[in-house]
């Protein structure tokens, strides 16, 4: 039987396993720094040390999720004889052609902690950014007309947003993702309402932009409606005949809960920014030219609000990541055997004082991703203020 690895050997092997991530990071930074003057706000990010550090941390986990199948050393769901609570660097009793060691040890049911940590990045990053993006589309779609048009529309939408925000967030999450809720039509109805908003947002956006060019407008809007409604039917109602788009009931619950909780906050931010920007001279000039209200909202006000919204988007992905971890910690995340970081931390914390590695590895991963998102937001905020 082989000897256990020392910490230096573990570190070296981890670096080797993560080679695809290092290569991708070097290539990304080399190209971005070379052409940063042509890349707008993204390029200016590389003038900020804080922003670069945050971007590197975020992209590390993005690339880890993308190349997870190349990085992991074992099946994250497989159990190995004799490896229960194995310490970091422990050799397998019978490798049988598999990787010879558990680099970060084993958990309470003899699964590889390193492989579960890497696959956990994929679980988190397939939900958090897309949930934040849909939340933003909903918040923008409702916040722009509320702030620009005002009146009863503003009063009604603001009341609904305040009603959701007045409810304790964690309790609201527990209610929305409780197993009993899956047996009711509530998740599907909420998904039907929430997921149609991105389709409407992009449709109105393109229609307003190309309204005077009917050929382009019909082509772009038609393509969005075909693809958007196809995705909508699969994601919201699981009725995609081709099986390309779909979401398990448990994942749908989590996704809907995240979007429902985040959208009102985005609405409040967009509404406030819109009320400020609509008094600017360039908005008055667009009104004088005879531009329609949706064109002014989407192509005059929204581009000039991009700085604060991009910063908030980065922060919101971090908040969403923490919420997903919290749900997983309380057993309300995705599948129980899922390697998502919250579930893994919850399983490892029961033996934290004796075998801390099973909980510390995913906890460090979660902390580093959220730290990266916060630093990235700080860098974007710093550079956007220079415009």
C-alpha positions as CSV (number, residue, x, y, z in Angstrom):
1,X,0.0,0.0,0.0
2,X,1.3,3.5,-0.9
3,X,2.3,6.1,1.7
4,X,0.1,9.1,2.4
5,X,1.0,12.3,0.6
6,X,2.7,15.2,2.5
7,X,1.0,18.6,2.3
8,X,3.6,19.8,-0.2
9,X,2.9,16.8,-2.4
10,X,-0.9,17.4,-2.1
11,X,-0.4,21.0,-3.1
12,X,1.7,20.0,-6.1
13,X,-0.8,17.5,-7.3
14,X,-3.7,19.9,-6.9
15,X,-1.8,22.4,-9.1
16,X,-1.3,19.7,-11.7
17,X,-5.0,18.7,-11.6
18,X,-6.0,22.3,-12.0
19,X,-3.7,22.8,-15.1
20,X,-6.6,23.4,-17.5
21,X,-7.8,26.3,-15.2
22,X,-4.3,27.8,-15.1
23,X,-3.9,27.7,-18.9
24,X,-7.4,29.2,-19.4
25,X,-6.7,32.0,-16.9
26,X,-3.3,32.9,-18.5
27,X,-4.8,32.9,-21.9
28,X,-7.8,35.1,-20.8
29,X,-5.6,37.6,-19.0
30,X,-3.1,37.8,-21.8
31,X,-5.7,38.5,-24.4
32,X,-7.7,40.9,-22.2
33,X,-4.7,43.0,-21.1
34,X,-3.4,43.2,-24.7
35,X,-6.7,44.5,-26.0
36,X,-8.0,46.2,-22.9
37,X,-8.3,49.7,-24.5
38,X,-10.8,48.3,-27.0
39,X,-12.9,46.5,-24.5
40,X,-14.8,49.3,-22.7
41,X,-15.6,48.9,-19.0
42,X,-14.3,45.3,-19.1
43,X,-11.0,46.5,-20.3
44,X,-10.8,49.2,-17.7
45,X,-11.2,46.6,-15.1
46,X,-7.6,45.6,-15.7
47,X,-6.4,49.0,-14.5
48,X,-7.8,48.1,-11.0
49,X,-5.7,45.8,-8.9
50,X,-8.7,44.9,-6.7
51,X,-10.8,44.3,-9.8
52,X,-8.2,42.0,-11.4
53,X,-7.9,39.9,-8.2
54,X,-11.7,39.6,-7.9
55,X,-12.0,38.7,-11.6
56,X,-9.2,36.1,-11.3
57,X,-11.0,34.4,-8.4
58,X,-14.3,34.4,-10.2
59,X,-12.9,33.1,-13.4
60,X,-10.9,30.4,-11.5
61,X,-14.2,28.9,-10.4
62,X,-15.9,29.4,-13.7
63,X,-13.1,27.5,-15.5
64,X,-13.1,24.9,-12.8
65,X,-16.8,24.4,-13.4
66,X,-16.3,24.2,-17.2
67,X,-13.4,21.8,-17.0
68,X,-14.6,19.9,-14.0
69,X,-14.7,16.5,-15.9
70,X,-11.0,16.9,-16.7
71,X,-10.0,18.1,-13.2
72,X,-11.8,15.7,-10.9
73,X,-9.9,12.6,-9.7
74,X,-12.9,10.4,-8.9
75,X,-16.6,10.2,-9.4
76,X,-18.0,12.7,-6.9
77,X,-20.9,10.4,-6.1
78,X,-18.9,7.2,-5.8
79,X,-18.0,5.6,-2.5
80,X,-14.7,3.8,-1.9
81,X,-14.0,1.1,0.5
82,X,-11.9,2.1,3.5
83,X,-11.9,5.8,2.7
84,X,-14.6,7.0,5.1
85,X,-13.3,10.2,6.7
86,X,-9.9,9.6,5.2
87,X,-7.4,12.4,5.8
88,X,-6.1,14.5,3.0
89,X,-3.5,12.6,0.8
90,X,-4.7,9.2,1.9
91,X,-4.0,6.4,-0.6
92,X,-6.8,4.2,-1.9
93,X,-6.7,0.6,-0.7
94,X,-7.4,-0.7,-4.2
95,X,-7.0,1.9,-6.9
96,X,-7.8,-0.5,-9.7
97,X,-6.7,2.0,-12.3
98,X,-8.3,5.0,-10.7
99,X,-6.4,8.0,-9.2
100,X,-4.3,6.6,-6.3
101,X,-5.1,9.2,-3.6
102,X,-7.9,11.3,-2.1
103,X,-6.1,14.7,-2.4
104,X,-8.4,16.5,0.1
105,X,-9.5,13.4,1.9
106,X,-12.8,11.5,2.1
107,X,-16.2,12.5,3.7
108,X,-18.4,10.6,6.1
109,X,-19.7,8.2,3.3
110,X,-16.2,7.7,1.7
111,X,-16.5,10.1,-1.2
112,X,-13.7,12.2,-2.6
113,X,-13.8,15.7,-1.1
114,X,-11.7,17.3,-3.9
115,X,-13.9,16.0,-6.7
116,X,-17.1,17.0,-4.9
117,X,-15.7,20.5,-4.3
118,X,-14.9,20.9,-8.0
119,X,-18.2,19.6,-9.1
120,X,-19.9,21.8,-6.6
121,X,-18.7,24.8,-8.5
122,X,-20.7,23.6,-11.5
123,X,-23.8,23.1,-9.4
124,X,-23.5,26.6,-8.0
125,X,-22.6,28.4,-11.2
126,X,-25.4,26.8,-13.2
127,X,-27.9,28.5,-10.9
128,X,-26.6,31.7,-9.4
129,X,-25.6,33.7,-12.6
130,X,-28.7,32.7,-14.5
131,X,-31.1,33.3,-11.6
132,X,-29.4,36.8,-11.1
133,X,-29.8,37.5,-14.8
134,X,-33.5,36.7,-14.9
135,X,-34.0,38.7,-11.7
136,X,-32.4,41.7,-13.4
137,X,-34.5,41.3,-16.5
138,X,-37.6,41.3,-14.4
139,X,-36.5,44.1,-12.2
140,X,-35.5,46.2,-15.3
141,X,-38.7,45.4,-17.2
142,X,-40.8,46.6,-14.2
143,X,-38.5,49.3,-12.7
144,X,-38.1,51.3,-15.9
145,X,-41.8,52.0,-16.6
146,X,-42.4,52.5,-12.8
147,X,-39.7,55.2,-12.6
148,X,-40.3,56.8,-16.0
149,X,-44.1,56.8,-16.2
150,X,-44.9,57.0,-12.5
151,X,-48.4,57.5,-11.3
152,X,-50.6,54.6,-10.4
153,X,-48.4,52.1,-12.2
154,X,-45.4,53.2,-10.0
155,X,-47.6,53.0,-6.8
156,X,-48.9,49.6,-7.6
157,X,-45.6,48.0,-8.6
158,X,-43.8,49.6,-5.6
159,X,-46.4,48.3,-3.2
160,X,-46.0,44.7,-4.5
161,X,-42.2,45.0,-4.3
162,X,-42.4,46.3,-0.8
163,X,-44.8,43.5,0.2
164,X,-42.2,40.9,-0.9
165,X,-39.3,42.7,0.6
166,X,-41.1,43.0,3.9
167,X,-41.2,39.2,4.3
168,X,-38.1,37.7,6.1
169,X,-35.9,36.4,3.3
170,X,-34.8,33.1,4.8
171,X,-38.4,32.3,5.9
172,X,-39.6,33.1,2.4
173,X,-37.0,30.7,1.0
174,X,-38.0,28.0,3.3
175,X,-41.7,28.4,2.3
176,X,-40.9,28.4,-1.5
177,X,-38.5,25.4,-1.5
178,X,-40.3,23.2,1.0
179,X,-40.9,19.7,-0.3
180,X,-44.6,20.1,0.2
181,X,-44.7,23.0,-2.2
182,X,-43.5,20.7,-5.1
183,X,-46.8,18.8,-4.8
184,X,-48.8,21.9,-5.6
185,X,-49.0,23.9,-8.9
186,X,-47.5,27.0,-7.2
187,X,-43.9,26.5,-8.5
188,X,-45.1,26.0,-12.1
189,X,-47.4,29.0,-11.9
190,X,-44.7,31.2,-10.5
191,X,-42.2,29.9,-13.1
192,X,-44.7,30.6,-15.8
193,X,-45.0,34.2,-14.7
194,X,-41.3,34.8,-13.9
195,X,-39.7,33.1,-16.9
196,X,-41.9,34.8,-19.5
197,X,-40.4,38.2,-18.5
198,X,-37.0,37.7,-20.1
199,X,-38.7,36.8,-23.4
200,X,-40.9,39.9,-23.2
201,X,-37.9,42.1,-22.2
202,X,-35.7,41.1,-25.2
203,X,-38.7,41.3,-27.6
204,X,-39.5,44.8,-26.5
205,X,-35.9,45.8,-26.5
206,X,-35.3,44.8,-30.1
207,X,-38.7,46.1,-31.2
208,X,-38.0,49.5,-29.8
209,X,-34.5,49.6,-31.4
210,X,-35.5,48.5,-34.9
211,X,-39.0,49.8,-35.0
212,X,-38.2,52.0,-38.1
213,X,-36.5,49.0,-39.8
214,X,-39.3,46.5,-40.2
215,X,-37.2,43.8,-42.0
216,X,-34.6,43.6,-39.2
217,X,-37.2,44.0,-36.5
218,X,-39.3,41.1,-37.8
219,X,-36.2,38.9,-38.2
220,X,-34.7,39.6,-34.7
221,X,-38.0,39.6,-32.9
222,X,-39.1,36.4,-34.6
223,X,-35.9,34.6,-33.7
224,X,-36.2,35.7,-30.1
225,X,-39.8,34.6,-29.9
226,X,-39.1,31.2,-31.4
227,X,-36.1,30.4,-29.2
228,X,-37.4,32.1,-26.2
229,X,-40.8,30.4,-26.2
230,X,-39.2,27.1,-26.9
231,X,-36.9,27.5,-23.8
232,X,-39.8,28.9,-21.8
233,X,-42.0,25.8,-22.5
234,X,-39.3,23.5,-21.3
235,X,-38.0,25.4,-18.3
236,X,-41.3,26.6,-16.9
237,X,-43.6,23.6,-17.8
238,X,-41.2,20.8,-18.8
239,X,-43.0,20.5,-22.2
240,X,-40.1,20.8,-24.6
241,X,-40.8,18.1,-27.2
242,X,-37.1,17.9,-28.1
243,X,-35.9,17.6,-24.5
244,X,-33.3,20.3,-24.9
245,X,-34.7,22.6,-22.2
246,X,-35.8,21.2,-18.8
247,X,-35.5,21.5,-15.1
248,X,-36.1,19.0,-12.3
249,X,-38.9,20.0,-9.8
250,X,-36.4,20.5,-7.0
251,X,-34.1,22.7,-9.1
252,X,-37.1,24.6,-10.4
253,X,-38.2,25.4,-6.8
254,X,-34.8,26.7,-5.9
255,X,-34.5,28.8,-9.1
256,X,-38.0,30.3,-8.7
257,X,-37.3,31.1,-5.1
258,X,-34.0,32.9,-5.9
259,X,-35.6,34.9,-8.8
260,X,-38.7,35.8,-6.7
261,X,-36.7,37.1,-3.8
262,X,-34.1,39.1,-5.9
263,X,-36.4,40.7,-8.5
264,X,-38.0,43.2,-6.1
265,X,-34.7,44.5,-4.9
266,X,-33.5,45.0,-8.5
267,X,-36.8,46.7,-9.3
268,X,-36.2,49.3,-6.5
269,X,-32.7,50.0,-7.7
270,X,-33.8,50.5,-11.4
271,X,-36.8,52.6,-10.4
272,X,-34.6,54.9,-8.3
273,X,-32.0,55.3,-11.1
274,X,-34.7,55.9,-13.7
275,X,-36.3,58.6,-11.7
276,X,-33.0,60.4,-11.6
277,X,-31.9,59.9,-15.2
278,X,-35.3,60.8,-16.8
279,X,-34.6,64.5,-15.8
280,X,-31.4,64.6,-17.9
281,X,-31.1,66.7,-21.0
282,X,-30.5,63.8,-23.4
283,X,-33.9,62.3,-22.3
284,X,-35.6,65.6,-23.1
285,X,-33.9,65.6,-26.5
286,X,-35.2,62.1,-27.3
287,X,-38.7,63.2,-26.3
288,X,-38.4,66.2,-28.6
289,X,-37.3,64.0,-31.5
290,X,-40.6,62.1,-31.0
291,X,-39.0,58.8,-29.7
292,X,-41.5,56.4,-28.0
293,X,-41.4,55.8,-24.3
294,X,-39.9,52.2,-24.6
295,X,-37.1,53.4,-26.8
296,X,-36.3,56.2,-24.3
297,X,-36.4,53.8,-21.4
298,X,-34.4,51.0,-23.0
299,X,-32.0,52.9,-25.3
300,X,-31.5,56.2,-23.5
301,X,-32.0,55.6,-19.8
302,X,-30.9,52.0,-19.4
303,X,-27.4,52.3,-21.1
304,X,-26.7,55.3,-18.8
305,X,-27.6,53.2,-15.7
306,X,-25.3,50.3,-16.7
307,X,-22.5,51.2,-14.2
308,X,-24.5,50.8,-11.0
309,X,-26.4,47.8,-12.4
310,X,-23.3,45.9,-13.5
311,X,-21.9,46.4,-10.0
312,X,-25.1,45.2,-8.3
313,X,-25.3,42.3,-10.7
314,X,-21.9,41.0,-9.5
315,X,-22.9,41.5,-5.9
316,X,-26.2,39.8,-6.4
317,X,-24.5,36.7,-7.8
318,X,-22.5,36.6,-4.6
319,X,-25.7,37.0,-2.5
320,X,-27.4,34.3,-4.5
321,X,-24.4,32.0,-4.0
322,X,-24.6,32.4,-0.3
323,X,-28.4,31.8,-0.3
324,X,-27.9,28.6,-2.3
325,X,-25.3,27.5,0.2
326,X,-27.7,28.3,3.0
327,X,-30.5,26.3,1.4
328,X,-28.1,23.4,0.8
329,X,-26.9,23.6,4.4
330,X,-30.5,23.2,5.7
331,X,-31.2,20.4,3.2
332,X,-33.4,22.5,1.0
333,X,-31.1,22.8,-2.0
334,X,-31.0,20.5,-5.1
335,X,-30.8,16.7,-4.8
336,X,-29.7,15.4,-1.4
337,X,-26.6,13.6,-2.9
338,X,-25.7,16.7,-4.9
339,X,-22.1,18.0,-4.4
340,X,-23.2,21.6,-4.1
341,X,-21.2,23.4,-1.5
342,X,-24.0,24.1,1.0
343,X,-25.0,20.4,1.2
344,X,-21.4,19.3,1.5
345,X,-20.7,21.8,4.3
346,X,-23.8,20.5,6.1
347,X,-22.7,16.9,5.8
348,X,-19.2,17.7,6.9
349,X,-20.0,19.9,9.9
350,X,-21.3,17.0,11.9
351,X,-17.8,15.7,12.4
352,X,-16.1,19.1,12.2
353,X,-14.1,18.8,15.4
354,X,-12.7,15.4,14.4
355,X,-12.5,15.5,10.6
356,X,-12.7,19.2,9.5
357,X,-11.4,18.7,5.9
358,X,-14.8,17.6,4.6
359,X,-16.5,20.9,5.6
360,X,-13.5,23.3,5.2
361,X,-12.8,22.5,1.5
362,X,-16.3,23.5,0.2
363,X,-16.5,26.4,2.8
364,X,-13.2,27.8,1.4
365,X,-14.5,27.4,-2.1
366,X,-17.7,29.3,-1.3
367,X,-15.8,32.0,0.5
368,X,-13.3,32.5,-2.3
369,X,-16.0,32.8,-5.0
370,X,-18.1,35.3,-3.0
371,X,-14.9,37.2,-2.1
372,X,-14.0,37.3,-5.8
373,X,-17.5,38.6,-6.8
374,X,-17.3,41.4,-4.1
375,X,-13.8,42.4,-5.2
376,X,-14.9,42.4,-8.8
377,X,-17.8,44.6,-8.0
378,X,-15.5,47.0,-6.1
379,X,-13.2,47.2,-9.2
380,X,-16.1,47.8,-11.5
381,X,-17.5,50.5,-9.2
382,X,-14.1,52.2,-9.1
383,X,-13.7,52.2,-12.8
384,X,-17.3,53.2,-13.6
385,X,-16.9,56.3,-11.5
386,X,-14.1,57.4,-13.7
387,X,-16.3,57.6,-16.8
